[in-house]
Amino acid sequence: MIAPFHTGAAKIPPTLLPREIIEFPILKLNGRTMEIESTFHMYVQPVVHPQLTPFCTELTGIIQGMVDGQPNLQQVLERVDEWMAKEGLLDPSVKSIFVTCGDWDLKVMLPGQCQYLGLPVADYFKQWINLKKAYSFAMGSWPKNGLLDMNKGLNLQHIGRPHSGIDDCKNIANIMKTLAHRGFIFKQTSKPF
């Protein structure tokens, strides 16, 4: 089982630090069939800067009404844990790992926001596969423009809107499926914490 992950965290001006996660999507991808088996998707109410900037909305397509009244990050992380348990992903006999487009989401963004808010980071977020690294191993070139370059290099149609967390997850899953069908074997790229 492999679970693509993207925080949907928006870039904001330094005056509005810390950056906050506003979308939390996860797809459960079967490692054998490479088919999506389950979806977790929630918008997150930012707590430090509850008003989205125009830049954030333009980048992600997420408008204020989509985050207003939504659970905060702590509540969303509790729901992620419940979903992981329901999907059997917390069973020690089940092998699973997150897949991200880059290291930012799980190396910097999530731990940084959790530290700022005084929240623990679950152990399952501490190892992952960076799809950019996997792609470069498989294809021999680094995807400077991330998902767009990987889709182009594999002759795949980009799904949805760039920087939409759930659409990014679908693109990650599609790229993984294509690489797996070409015989590529995915391995953890993050260093243990």
C-alpha positions as CSV (number, residue, x, y, z in Angstrom):
1,M,0.0,0.0,0.0
2,I,1.3,3.4,-0.9
3,A,-0.4,6.7,0.1
4,P,0.3,9.8,-2.0
5,F,0.2,12.9,0.1
6,H,0.1,16.6,-0.4
7,T,-0.5,19.3,2.2
8,G,-1.9,21.9,-0.1
9,A,0.0,24.4,2.0
10,A,0.1,27.8,0.3
11,K,3.1,30.1,0.0
12,I,2.5,33.3,1.8
13,P,4.5,36.5,2.3
14,P,7.1,36.3,5.1
15,T,5.0,38.8,7.1
16,L,2.3,36.1,7.4
17,L,4.5,33.3,8.7
18,P,4.0,30.6,9.7
19,R,2.6,29.0,6.6
20,E,-0.4,26.9,7.3
21,I,-1.8,23.8,5.8
22,I,-5.2,24.5,4.3
23,E,-5.9,21.2,2.5
24,F,-5.1,17.7,3.6
25,P,-5.7,15.0,1.0
26,I,-4.4,11.4,1.1
27,L,-5.1,8.6,-1.4
28,K,-4.6,5.0,-0.4
29,L,-3.0,3.3,-3.4
30,N,-2.7,-0.4,-3.6
31,G,1.0,-1.2,-4.1
32,R,0.2,-4.3,-6.2
33,T,-2.6,-3.1,-8.5
34,M,-1.6,0.6,-8.3
35,E,-5.3,1.4,-8.0
36,I,-6.8,4.0,-5.6
37,E,-8.7,2.1,-2.8
38,S,-9.7,5.0,-0.5
39,T,-9.6,8.8,-0.2
40,F,-9.1,11.1,2.8
41,H,-9.7,14.8,1.9
42,M,-10.4,17.7,4.2
43,Y,-9.9,21.4,4.1
44,V,-8.3,22.9,7.2
45,Q,-9.2,26.2,8.9
46,P,-6.0,28.1,9.4
47,V,-5.7,29.3,13.0
48,V,-2.8,31.8,13.0
49,H,-3.9,33.6,9.8
50,P,-7.5,32.7,9.3
51,Q,-8.0,34.9,6.2
52,L,-6.6,33.5,3.0
53,T,-4.5,35.9,0.9
54,P,-5.4,36.6,-2.7
55,F,-2.1,34.9,-3.7
56,C,-3.1,31.7,-1.8
57,T,-6.5,31.6,-3.5
58,E,-5.0,32.2,-6.9
59,L,-2.3,29.5,-6.4
60,T,-4.5,26.8,-4.9
61,G,-8.0,27.6,-6.1
62,I,-9.1,27.4,-2.5
63,I,-11.5,30.2,-1.5
64,Q,-12.2,31.5,2.0
65,G,-15.6,29.7,2.2
66,M,-13.9,26.4,1.7
67,V,-11.8,26.7,4.9
68,D,-14.2,28.7,7.1
69,G,-15.8,26.5,9.7
70,Q,-13.6,23.5,8.8
71,P,-11.6,21.6,11.5
72,N,-8.3,23.0,12.5
73,L,-5.1,21.1,11.9
74,Q,-5.2,19.2,15.3
75,Q,-8.7,18.0,14.5
76,V,-7.8,17.0,11.0
77,L,-4.7,15.1,12.2
78,E,-7.0,13.2,14.6
79,R,-9.3,12.3,11.7
80,V,-6.3,11.2,9.6
81,D,-5.3,8.9,12.4
82,E,-8.9,7.5,12.6
83,W,-8.9,7.0,8.8
84,M,-5.5,5.3,8.9
85,A,-6.8,2.9,11.5
86,K,-10.0,2.2,9.6
87,E,-8.0,1.5,6.5
88,G,-5.8,-1.0,8.4
89,L,-2.7,1.2,7.8
90,L,-1.8,1.2,11.5
91,D,-1.5,-2.5,11.7
92,P,2.2,-3.3,12.1
93,S,1.9,-6.2,9.6
94,V,0.8,-3.8,6.8
95,K,3.5,-2.0,4.9
96,S,2.7,1.5,3.9
97,I,4.5,4.7,3.2
98,F,3.6,8.2,2.1
99,V,4.6,9.5,-1.3
100,T,5.1,13.2,-1.9
101,C,6.1,15.5,-4.7
102,G,9.3,16.7,-3.0
103,D,10.4,16.6,0.6
104,W,8.8,19.9,1.7
105,D,5.4,18.6,2.9
106,L,6.7,16.0,5.3
107,K,10.2,17.3,6.1
108,V,9.4,21.0,6.6
109,M,5.7,22.0,6.3
110,L,3.9,19.5,8.5
111,P,6.6,19.2,11.3
112,G,7.0,23.0,11.3
113,Q,3.4,23.7,11.7
114,C,3.0,21.0,14.3
115,Q,5.9,22.4,16.3
116,Y,4.5,25.9,16.1
117,L,1.1,24.7,17.4
118,G,2.6,22.3,20.0
119,L,1.3,19.2,18.2
120,P,3.0,15.8,18.0
121,V,3.9,14.4,14.5
122,A,2.7,10.8,14.1
123,D,5.4,8.3,13.3
124,Y,3.8,7.4,9.9
125,F,4.6,10.9,8.7
126,K,8.3,10.5,9.3
127,Q,9.2,8.4,6.3
128,W,8.2,8.8,2.7
129,I,9.0,8.5,-1.0
130,N,9.9,11.7,-2.8
131,L,8.3,11.1,-6.2
132,K,10.7,13.6,-7.8
133,K,13.7,11.4,-6.7
134,A,11.9,8.2,-7.8
135,Y,11.2,9.8,-11.2
136,S,14.7,10.9,-11.7
137,F,16.0,7.4,-10.8
138,A,13.6,5.9,-13.3
139,M,13.8,8.4,-16.1
140,G,17.3,9.8,-15.7
141,S,16.3,13.5,-15.5
142,W,15.2,15.7,-12.7
143,P,11.6,17.2,-13.0
144,K,12.3,20.9,-12.3
145,N,8.6,21.7,-12.6
146,G,7.5,18.8,-10.5
147,L,4.3,17.1,-11.5
148,L,3.9,19.0,-14.8
149,D,7.4,17.8,-16.0
150,M,6.8,14.2,-14.8
151,N,3.4,14.1,-16.6
152,K,5.0,15.5,-19.8
153,G,8.0,13.1,-19.5
154,L,5.6,10.1,-19.3
155,N,3.2,11.4,-21.9
156,L,0.4,11.7,-19.3
157,Q,-2.4,14.2,-19.3
158,H,-2.3,16.4,-16.2
159,I,-5.3,15.8,-14.0
160,G,-7.2,18.8,-12.6
161,R,-5.6,22.1,-11.3
162,P,-1.9,22.5,-10.4
163,H,-1.5,23.1,-6.7
164,S,-4.9,21.6,-5.8
165,G,-3.9,19.0,-3.1
166,I,-6.4,16.4,-4.2
167,D,-5.6,16.8,-7.9
168,D,-1.9,16.6,-7.0
169,C,-2.5,13.3,-5.3
170,K,-4.3,12.0,-8.3
171,N,-1.4,13.0,-10.5
172,I,1.1,11.4,-8.1
173,A,-0.9,8.2,-8.2
174,N,-1.1,8.2,-12.0
175,I,2.7,8.8,-12.3
176,M,3.4,6.0,-9.8
177,K,1.1,3.6,-11.7
178,T,2.9,4.4,-15.0
179,L,6.4,4.0,-13.5
180,A,5.4,0.8,-11.8
181,H,4.0,-0.6,-15.1
182,R,7.4,0.1,-16.6
183,G,9.0,-2.0,-13.9
184,F,10.2,0.7,-11.5
185,I,10.4,-0.4,-7.8
186,F,9.7,2.4,-5.3
187,K,11.9,2.7,-2.2
188,Q,11.9,5.1,0.7
189,T,13.9,8.3,-0.1
190,S,13.6,10.1,3.2
191,K,16.2,9.7,5.9
192,P,15.0,8.3,9.2
193,F,14.3,10.9,11.9
